[in-house]
Amino acid sequence: MAEISKLSGVAIANVAKVDAVTKANIADINGLTLPSAGGFLLDTTYGSGAAVAYSTRKLKTGVTVAARIRRSGDDIEADVEFDSNNEISLTSPISNASSGTYTDLADFVDHTGTARDAFIDEWKDQSGSGNHATQGTEASQPKLYDATTGLITEGGEPAVRFDGSNDYLSLNSTTSTNSVCQIIVTVYDTSLSTLKMPLGGAPVYWQHYSSNNIRIRTASGSFTFNPGVSNGDQYLGFLNANSGAYTAHINGISKATANKGNWYLSEIG
């Protein structure tokens, strides 16, 4: 399964879609830190100019709604807002329901006395561009709440779970990444060579590959490099694309460069 949590879903500079840090300070990730400037990420200098931004955590002043969600069983939809801690939780207010009135997410998923799953059909773009990521096919919607296990979390933080098969969200408009960066926080695992972490739509992905390498696949081909980390290590990966020229960094160290053409972002998942 792939999960995108509040440690996965940020946009920095011209980031069209990022799979990583939503905290200004990430000292808990193997000692790596970003300067803490206070406020929300997209309000800061280094977080400004994002093309699109999706997260389970609030990234910008003035943003209220995190996502439009659907309840299983009766398919009632509603907006889930950020809670008082600026993230999605069971106390997140619910608004604009297609039927009924609900106080918060806990009430929405268990309003009838029987817990139900909740899925995302529209993940709100917090950049201000209005490029919301949507999925109208119910079977392909990622999960936010599980009726059996509760709110989806990763490392104790709220997350969006894609099933690794057919779940995805489509951007309202395709973003051409002549200049883009993407951040990934993950654990290096040589046994996961079949796991491809999407970078914005097939066939573009970041993959733990054979011979302890990482492979980055673009729309125009792929390139591989040795990350220089050990199996089981958590690492911060950074990929920058500028007019088809790519640079890949691991824990702040440049590991590879390649020229593989532009990278078009059309979906998440």
Secondary structure, DSSP 8 states (H G I E B T S, - for coil): -EEEETTS----TT-SS-BS--SS--TTBTTB-----SS-GGGSGGGTT-S----SB--STT--EEEEEEETTT--EEEEE--TTSB--TT-BEES-SSS--SBHHHHHTTTSS---EEEEEE---SSS---EE---GGG--EEEETTTEE-EETTEEEEEE-SSS--EEEEEEEE-SEEEEEEEEE--TT-TT-EEEEEETTEEEEEETTTEEEEEETTEEEEE-----TT-EEEEEEEEETTEEEEEETTEEEEEEE----EEEEE-
